[in-house]
Amino acid sequence: MVGHAGSGFFTPINPFNPLPPSSLAGVQRALARGADGVEIDVRLSRDSVPFLYHDPTLNTMSSGQGCVSQYTAAELEKLAYRGGFIYDLFHDERLMRLQALLDKLPQGSNAPVIHLDLHEDDKCAAPGAPSRSPLLARALARLLHKYPIPAERLLILTTNAETLRYLRTLLPTAPLGLEITNNFEPGLQQAIQDKVQAVVVGKDVITPERAAQAQAAGLQVVVFGGRSAKTVARLVSCHPDVIEVDNVPELLTQLGRSVGSE
């Protein structure tokens, strides 16, 4: 089991979570509670540095304005997360480089499972501007050559099949996953055609039949989301290979595993 965006998103209840998604504290909380690893969101800075940030714009949950792509890494590191008055009483998190997180995590055989969710959308890009996806892929490849994560503990995922094909040339042994947020059948056929290792399916899209269909095609099935006990139970009933969950303690309880201390 894997913590979704670390230990989930800002939530008021069920459970209360004041920590920003894909923040250092959120990652540390998920691992301390007993998650096998974490899913984290990666965007590319203006100077081509992989950064951890979930939303399309900085306006929604940080002290910045605009997009990650408009700031250098040094500028992004100065931005604080902002979830609202109550949330911000419980954290002092700032945006961070993916490299900074990898520096703080165990390496080699003790490394936690890491799912790298590449966010390639750029709401601030000029009309007709070339995609920066190849830059993101190359920057990520350089970083993973420096910080090798065992293949069995790594998954790189995106909604962009073309990026996955490019990553296959840069990182031939890295497990890759195609994210399917709707239109399951075309997505599954794309994943089979491109010979990726996994499909990553949203909680509102997955069903037991779809999970079985993908597994029969030789694909690992990863589902993401799930906070309430009812939703988590439904995801468990689909028998995926991995759940990226928003409520780590609830999933651990339903799996009969003990919840760690923070």
SULJO-V484476 format. One record per residue. N is the residue number from 1. RES is the residue in three letters. SS is DSSP state (@ for helix, = for strand, . for the rest). PSI is psi in radians with two decimals (999 if undefined). Layout:
N;RES;SS;PSI
N;RES;SS;PSI
//
This chain:
1;MET;.;2.55
2;VAL;=;2.41
3;GLY;=;2.24
4;HIS;.;2.13
5;ALA;.;0.74
6;GLY;.;-1.92
7;SER;.;0.39
8;GLY;.;-2.90
9;PHE;.;2.92
10;PHE;.;2.06
11;THR;=;2.47
12;PRO;.;-0.56
13;ILE;.;2.90
14;ASN;.;0.99
15;PRO;.;2.94
16;PHE;.;2.20
17;ASN;=;1.85
18;PRO;.;0.04
19;LEU;.;2.46
20;PRO;.;2.60
21;PRO;.;2.48
22;SER;.;0.50
23;SER;.;2.84
24;LEU;@;-0.81
25;ALA;@;-0.64
26;GLY;@;-0.72
27;VAL;@;-0.81
28;GLN;@;-0.64
29;ARG;@;-0.79
30;ALA;@;-0.79
31;LEU;@;-0.67
32;ALA;@;-0.55
33;ARG;@;-0.23
34;GLY;.;0.12
35;ALA;.;2.56
36;ASP;.;-0.37
37;GLY;=;-2.89
38;VAL;=;2.62
39;GLU;=;2.32
40;ILE;=;2.64
41;ASP;=;2.32
42;VAL;=;2.24
43;ARG;=;2.94
44;LEU;=;2.23
45;SER;.;3.00
46;ARG;.;-0.59
47;ASP;.;0.48
48;SER;.;0.75
49;VAL;.;2.21
50;PRO;=;2.20
51;PHE;=;2.66
52;LEU;=;2.03
53;TYR;.;2.42
54;HIS;.;-0.95
55;ASP;.;2.78
56;PRO;.;-0.58
57;THR;.;2.75
58;LEU;@;-0.36
59;ASN;@;-0.59
60;THR;@;-0.52
61;MET;.;0.54
62;SER;=;3.07
63;SER;.;0.03
64;GLY;.;3.03
65;GLN;.;2.63
66;GLY;.;-2.50
67;CYS;.;2.73
68;VAL;@;-0.65
69;SER;@;-0.25
70;GLN;@;-0.07
71;TYR;.;2.57
72;THR;.;2.88
73;ALA;@;-0.73
74;ALA;@;-0.64
75;GLU;@;-0.70
76;LEU;@;-0.63
77;GLU;.;-0.30
78;LYS;.;-0.14
79;LEU;.;2.33
80;ALA;=;2.60
81;TYR;=;2.49
82;ARG;.;1.97
83;GLY;.;-0.12
84;GLY;.;2.83
85;PHE;@;-0.92
86;ILE;@;-0.84
87;TYR;@;-0.73
88;ASP;@;-0.16
89;LEU;.;-0.34
90;PHE;.;0.00
91;HIS;.;2.83
92;ASP;.;0.72
93;GLU;.;2.54
94;ARG;=;2.80
95;LEU;.;2.60
96;MET;=;2.71
97;ARG;=;2.61
98;LEU;@;-0.69
99;GLN;@;-0.68
100;ALA;@;-0.66
101;LEU;@;-0.80
102;LEU;@;-0.57
103;ASP;@;-0.51
104;LYS;@;-0.17
105;LEU;.;2.63
106;PRO;.;2.59
107;GLN;.;2.96
108;GLY;@;-2.40
109;SER;@;-0.28
110;ASN;@;0.05
111;ALA;.;2.45
112;PRO;.;2.86
113;VAL;=;2.33
114;ILE;=;2.10
115;HIS;=;2.07
116;LEU;=;1.90
117;ASP;=;1.89
118;LEU;=;2.11
119;HIS;.;1.86
120;GLU;.;-0.10
121;ASP;.;2.57
122;ASP;.;1.70
123;LYS;.;-0.26
124;CYS;.;0.04
125;ALA;.;2.49
126;ALA;.;2.56
127;PRO;.;2.28
128;GLY;.;0.00
129;ALA;.;2.50
130;PRO;.;2.59
131;SER;.;2.46
132;ARG;.;0.15
133;SER;@;-0.76
134;PRO;@;-0.62
135;LEU;@;-0.73
136;LEU;@;-0.78
137;ALA;@;-0.77
138;ARG;@;-0.71
139;ALA;@;-0.70
140;LEU;@;-0.73
141;ALA;@;-0.75
142;ARG;@;-0.73
143;LEU;@;-0.70
144;LEU;@;-0.36
145;HIS;@;-0.57
146;LYS;@;-0.63
147;TYR;.;1.31
148;PRO;.;2.19
149;ILE;.;2.27
150;PRO;.;2.42
151;ALA;@;-0.63
152;GLU;@;-0.14
153;ARG;@;0.22
154;LEU;=;2.50
155;LEU;=;2.25
156;ILE;=;2.19
157;LEU;=;2.66
158;THR;=;2.87
159;THR;.;-0.13
160;ASN;.;1.82
161;ALA;@;-0.58
162;GLU;@;-0.69
163;THR;@;-0.69
164;LEU;@;-0.70
165;ARG;@;-0.68
166;TYR;@;-0.72
167;LEU;@;-0.56
168;ARG;@;-0.58
169;THR;@;-0.52
170;LEU;@;-0.63
171;LEU;.;1.32
172;PRO;.;-0.49
173;THR;.;-0.02
174;ALA;.;2.30
175;PRO;.;2.36
176;LEU;=;2.57
177;GLY;=;2.38
178;LEU;=;2.15
179;GLU;=;2.29
180;ILE;=;1.92
181;THR;.;-0.26
182;ASN;.;3.11
183;ASN;.;1.14
184;PHE;@;-0.83
185;GLU;@;-0.87
186;PRO;@;-0.66
187;GLY;@;-0.74
188;LEU;@;-0.76
189;GLN;@;-0.63
190;GLN;@;-0.75
191;ALA;@;-0.71
192;ILE;@;-0.76
193;GLN;@;-0.74
194;ASP;@;-0.02
195;LYS;.;0.75
196;VAL;.;2.98
197;GLN;.;-0.38
198;ALA;=;2.70
199;VAL;=;2.42
200;VAL;=;1.98
201;VAL;=;2.36
202;GLY;=;2.70
203;LYS;.;-0.47
204;ASP;.;-0.06
205;VAL;.;-0.56
206;ILE;.;2.51
207;THR;.;2.84
208;PRO;@;-0.66
209;GLU;@;-0.72
210;ARG;@;-0.69
211;ALA;@;-0.78
212;ALA;@;-0.66
213;GLN;@;-0.79
214;ALA;@;-0.72
215;GLN;@;-0.63
216;ALA;@;-0.44
217;ALA;.;0.07
218;GLY;.;0.27
219;LEU;.;2.49
220;GLN;=;2.45
221;VAL;=;2.10
222;VAL;=;2.25
223;VAL;=;2.64
224;PHE;=;2.59
225;GLY;.;-3.00
226;GLY;.;1.92
227;ARG;.;-0.79
228;SER;.;2.74
229;ALA;@;-0.66
230;LYS;@;-0.79
231;THR;@;-0.74
232;VAL;@;-0.73
233;ALA;@;-0.68
234;ARG;@;-0.71
235;LEU;@;-0.72
236;VAL;@;-0.67
237;SER;@;-0.27
238;CYS;.;-0.16
239;HIS;.;0.87
240;PRO;.;2.97
241;ASP;.;-0.58
242;VAL;=;2.47
243;ILE;=;2.14
244;GLU;=;1.76
245;VAL;=;2.57
246;ASP;.;-0.32
247;ASN;.;1.51
248;VAL;@;-0.83
249;PRO;@;-0.68
250;GLU;@;-0.78
251;LEU;@;-0.73
252;LEU;@;-0.73
253;THR;@;-0.79
254;GLN;@;-0.44
255;LEU;.;-0.04
256;GLY;.;0.46
257;ARG;.;2.60
258;SER;.;2.57
259;VAL;.;2.25
260;GLY;.;3.01
261;SER;.;2.73
262;GLU;.;999
//
